Amino acid sequence: PGRILPPLPLLLALLPLGLAVPCSPQPNVTRFVCTEPTLSTFPAGLPPTTLAVSVEFTALAVLLPTALAGLPQLQELHLSSNRLATLPEALLRPVPTLRVLDLTDNLLADLPTGIFAGTGDLQHLVLRGNRLQELQPAWFRHLPQLQWLDLAANALVEVPPEVFRPLRSLRSLDLSHNRLASLAPDALAGLRALERLDLEGNRLGTLPPAAFAPAPALRLLFLQDNELRELPAGIFVPLRHLRVLDLARNQLRTLELPPRPPGSALDLDISGNPWVCECPLLALLRRAAPRLTATRDTLCASPAPHQGREVAAVSRVGDAGC
C-alpha cells in the first residue's frame, strides 16, 4: 500500500532485450531484409510471396536443409558477411526460380557437389571472399543461364580444364586475388559469350599461347598485379572486340597487343613494368595507337638513353635508330 509503480512504458523498456526476436517477418511483403548482428538462426515464417531475402552481416553460421522451404517464388538470396562454413546440399531445392545468389565474405571452403542441380535459372552467383581452394566441375553442370560468376578473393590454385564449359551464357568471370600461378590452355573452354575476365592479383608467371582463344567476345581483360615476364606471340589476336586491357605491375619487358578495334582505340594500362623502349615496342605503340593510362608510371627501364622516360613520350618522338 502506498507503493508507487513506474509507468508501463518504463517497465517494457526494462524487459531483457533477449526476449525480442530480431528481424521478425512481416506478412504480405515480397522483400525481407535483416542485418541484425545478433541473429544466429535463419528467420522462419516468411510469406510464400517473398521474392528476395537479404540476411547479411549477422552471426548466422548454420542453415538447415529446409531453411528455404515454403518460398517457391524466391528470386534473390543475399547471405553475405555471415559465418557460414558449410551449406546443405538440399538448400536450394525449394527455390527453383532463384536468379541471384550472393554468398560473399563467408567461411566456405567447399560446396556440396549437387547444390546447384535444381537452380537452372540462376543468373548471378557470387562466392567472393570465401576459402574455396578447388573448383568442382559438378557445380557448374546445371547453370546454362548463368551470366555473372564471382570467385574473387578465395584460395584457388588452379582452374581445372573445361570446368566452365557448361556456362554458355556467362558474360563476366572474376578470378582475381586468388593463388593462380598458371592457366591451363583450355581453362576458358566453352566461354564464347564471355565479355569480362578479371585475373588481377594472382601469381601468374606465364600464359599459354591460346589461353584466350575460347573467349573471342572478350571486351575487358584484367591481368594487373601478377608476375608475367613475357606474353606469347599472338596471344591477343583472337580478341578482336577487346576494349580494355590492363597489364599494370607485372615484369613485362616486351608487349603484345590485340588487333586494333574498329571505331575506337584500346584503353591500355601497362604501367609499372620494366619496358625495353626499343624499335619493336615503339613501332607497335605507334601502329596500334592505344589510349595509354597512367602514363607517368609507364617508364622505360632500358636502353640507357631512354631510361626513366615515359614510354608514351619516347613512342611519339621515336628513336633515330629505328
N, C-alpha and C positions, 0 to 999 in steps of 0.2 A: 504493500500500500504506500502511496506517495512516491513510488519509484518512477522516474521519467525515462521513457524509452526513446531511443534515437528514431528518427523518421525512417520510413520504409526504404526510400532510395539509398540511404546510407547503409542500411542492413544489406541490401543487394550488392552494394559496392564492396562490402567486406567479405562476401562469399568467396571461397577459394576459386582462383581462376581455372584450376584444373577441371572443374565441373563443366566448363564451357567446351563445346565441341568445335574445334576450328574448322572454318570453311564448310559450314553445313549447306548441302544442296538446296536450291530453291526450285519449286515446281514451275513447269511451263517456261523454262528457259532453254535456249539452244546452245549457249556457251557457258562453260564452268571454268572459273579461274581461282586458283589458290596458290598463294606464295607465303603461307604461314610457316615460319622456321621450325615450329614445334610439331608439325604434322608428321606422323610416323606410319599412318595407315591410309591406304588409298580410300578416298571417300566412297561410301556406299549410298544407294538410293538415288542416283542420278536419273532424271527423267529419260524415258526411251526416245524422246525427240532431240536429245543432245547431239549436236553436230561437231563441237570442238571442246576438248578438255585440255586445260593447262594446269599442271601441278608441278611447280618449279620452285627451286631454292628452299626445299623442305628437308626434313630428316627421313624421308621415305627411303627405306633400304630393301624392302621386300614387296613383291607383287604376287598375289595369288593367281593361279591359272584362270580363276573366274572373275578377276577384277573388272573386266570389261563386259561381262555378261549383261544382257539387257540393254545394250547400246547399239542396236543394229544399224543406225543411221550415222554413226560416228565417222567423220571425215578427217579430223585433225587430232593428233595426240602429242602434246608437248610435255616432256618429262625431263627437261634439262636441269642441271645443277642440283641433283639429288644424290643419294648414296647407294644407288642400285649397282650391285656387283654381279647379279645373275638375273636372268629372265626365264620364266617358264615357257616351254615350247608351245603350249596351247594358248598363250596370252592373247594373240591377235585373231584367233579363230572366230570369235563372236563379232568381229568388225570387218567384214569382207569389203566394205566400201571405203576403207581408210585410204586417204590420199597423201597425208603428211604425217611423218613420224620423226620427232626430234628427241634424241637421247644425249644431247651434248653434255659434257662435263659430268659424267658418272664414273663408276669404277669397273666398267665391264671389261673383262679380259677375254671373254669368249661369248658366243651366241649359240643357242640351240640350232642344230642342223636344219630343222624344218620350220623355223619360226616365221618365215615369210611365205610358207607354202599356200596360205589361203588369202594373200593380200595382193592379188594380181592387178589391182587398180592403183597401187602405191606409186606416187609420182616424185615425192621428195623424201629422202632418207638421210638423216644427219646423225652421224656417230662420232663426231668430233670430240676430242678431249677425253677419250677413254683410255683403256690399257690393252687394246687389241694388238696381238703380236702376229697373228696369221689371218689370212682371208680364206674362207671356206667356199669353194665353188657352189655348194648347195644353197648358200644364202641367196644367190642371185638367179637361180634357175626359174623362178616363177614371178619375175618382175619385168614383164615386157613393156610396161608403161612408165618405168622409172626414168625421170628426166634429170634429177639432181641427186648426186651421191657425194656426201662429205665425209671423208675418212681422215681428215687432218688431225694432227696432234695426238697420234697414237704411238705405238711402238712397233710398227710394221717394218720388217727387214727385207721382205720381198713381195712381189706381185706375181702370183702363180700364173703360168702360161694359160691364156684364154679364159681366165677366171671371170672376165666381164662380158664374154661373148653373148650371153642371153640378153644383155641390156641394149637392145637395138634402138631404143628411143632416148638413150642417155645423151644429154647435152652439156652437162657440167660434171667434172670429176675432180675432186680436191684430195690430193695425197700429200699435201705439204706438211712439213715438220714431223716427219717420221724418221726411220733409220734406214732408208733405202740406199744401198751402196751401188746397185746396178739395176738395170731394167731388162727383162727378157725380151727378145725380138718380137714375140707375139703377146706381150703383156696387154696390149691395147686391142687385140683381135676382136672384131665384131663391132667396134665403136664407130661406125661410119657416120653417125649423126652428131658425134661429139664436137662441140664448139669451144669449150673452155677446159683446159687442163692445167692444174697447178701442182708443180713438183718442187716448189720452193722449200729451202731449209732442210734438205736431205743430205746424204753423203755420196751423191752420185759422182763418180770419178770418170766414168765413160758412158757412152750411149751406143747401142747397136745401130748400124747404118740405116736399117729400115724401121727404127723404133716408132716413127710417127706415120708410116705408110698406111696402117689400118684406119687412121683417123683423118681422112683428107678434108673434112669440113672444119678443121680447127681454125678458129679465129683469134683466140687468145692462148698464149703458151708462156708459162712462168717457170723459169729454171734458175732463178737467182738464188744466191747463198747455198751453192753446192760446192763440189770440188773438181769441177770439169777442167781438164787441161787441154783437151782437144775435141773438136767436133768432126765426126766422119764426113768425108766429102759427099755433098748432095743430100745430107740428112733432112734438110728442109724443103727439098724440091717438090715432094708431094703436096705441100701445104700452100696451095695457090690462093687460098682465101684468108691467109694469116694477116691480121691487122695489128696485133700487139705481140712483141717478143721481148722477154726480159731475161737477160743473161748476166745481170749485175753480180759482182762479187764472187766470181769464180777464179780460176787460174788460167784463163784463156790468153793465148798469145796471137792466135790467128782466128779468122772469122769465117763462118758460113752463113748465108742468108737465103731465104726463100725467094722464088720468083717475084718480081715487083708486081704488087696487086694492081689491077687496072682501076683507074679513077681516084685512088688515094694512096698516100705513102704509108709505109710501115712505121709504127711507133716502136722505137728500139731503145732499150736501155742496156748498154754494155759497160757501164761504169764499174770501177773497182777491179779491173783486170789488167795484167801487165802486157799491154799491147805492143807488138813489134810493128812500128809505123814505117813499113817498107812498101814497095810498089804494089804487091798483091792486095794488102789491106786498103791502101789509099784508093786504088783503082776500083775495088769493089764498092766502097762507100760512095764514090762519085757516080758509079753506074747505077746502083740501087737507090741512091738518094733517100735514105730513110730519115724520119724525124727523130733525131737523137735527143734523148732526155738526159738530165744530169750531166751535161757536157763538162762542167767544171771538175767533175770527178772521173772523167773519161780521159785518161792521160797515156801518153806514150812512155813505155819503160825503156825502149831502145828503138833505133840505134842512138848513139851518143848525141848527134846533132839535134835530135827531136826529144830527148829525154825530158820528162816533166812538162811537155807542152800538151795542150788539148788536142785530142785526135781530130776533132771536127775542124780546128783551125789548120792543122797540117794538111788535112784532106782537101780543104778549099784551096790552099795555096799550091799544093802539090810538091813534088820532090824533083829537083832538077835531074836526078839520076834515072827517073822513070821514063 
